[in-house]
């Protein structure tokens, strides 16, 4: 078993929909803080935006995790097929073997059958 933490552990340092700290915690600083606290795994969730990062930045983030001895996981909200494909690509680029998905999203709450179809 490995000790891990989620980006939600730093909710107020990262910021929320209703609160932005003066200097929001970046994904890179999140990894450094997690490593300093003894974490071995870090799940970067939807509160730390990965979606718009360039591929080079994602590559640098993956390299930084390796340098710190961290295993990465990725989390996202929403299960529309195009969104999941995009996040699977992000997870792959980061070397993450786990993609945590909150199925519902603002404006879309799929039925059980729709969820089954998405994951087929």
N, C-alpha and C positions, 0 to 999 in steps of 0.2 A: 504494500500500500504506500502511496506517496501523499505527502502533504501538499495541498493546493489551495489556491484562493481565486476568487473571481474579481473582475474589475468592479463589481458592485460593492466590494469591501471598501472601496475608495469613492463611493458615490458622491460625497460632497466635495472631494478634491477634483473629481472629474467634471462634475456639474450635472444638473438635471434639466428637464424641460423648463422648469420655473426658476432655476438658480444657476448662474454662471460665476464661478470663482474668478478673482482677478487674473490668475494664471492657471488655467485648467491643466490638470495632470495629463500628460501625453501617454501614448502607448509605450514609448521607450522608457519614460520615467516610472510608469506602472511596473514594468518588468524589473527595473532596478530596485524599487521599493519592496516588491514581492521577494526578490532574491535576498535582500538585506534582512527580511523577516524570516527567512528560512524556508520559503515555499519551494517546492520542486516542480509544481504544475501551476500554470496561470491560464484561466479561462477569460479571454477578452470578449466581453459581451457587447450588446448593442449600445451601451452607454459610452463606449469608446469607439468613435466612428472609424471603421476600417474601409467602409464602402467606397469612399472617394480617394483613397490613397493610391498614388502611382505604384506600378509594379516594383520599381526600384526601391521605394520606401518599404513596401511589404518584404522584399528580399532582405533589406537592411534590418528590419524588425526580426525576421526569422534568424538571421545571423547573430543579432544581439542576444536573443534568447539562448542560442547554443553557447555563446560565450559566457553567459551567466549560469549555464547548467540547467536551464528551464525547459520543460515540455509545455508546448502551447496547445490550447483548445480554443475554439471559436464559438461564440454564441450570437444568435440573431433572433429577431422577431419577425414573423410573417412567413407564410408557406406557399406563396404563389410560386409556380414553377420557375419563372425567370429569376425571381429573387433567390430561390434556393440554388439554382445553377450558378449564379454569381457568387454566392457565399461558399459554395463547394470549391469554386476556383480560388477564393481567398484562403480558405482552410488549406487547400493543397499547396498553395504558394508559401504559406507559413509553416508547412510541415505538420499541421494539426491532424491528428487521427480521429478527433471527435468534433462534430458540429452539433451544438445544442440549439434546438429550435423551439421557440414559443410559437405555436401554430397560428394563433389569431393575431391580427394586426388591426390598427385603426381602420375602420371601414370594411373589414373583411373578417367574418367569422364563419369559416367553412363548416358545412355539415360533416358528419362522420364519414359518409360516402365520399365527399369531396376530398377529405384528408387522405383516405385510403387511396384514391386515384392519384393524388399528388405524389405519394411515396412509392407508387408502383414503378 
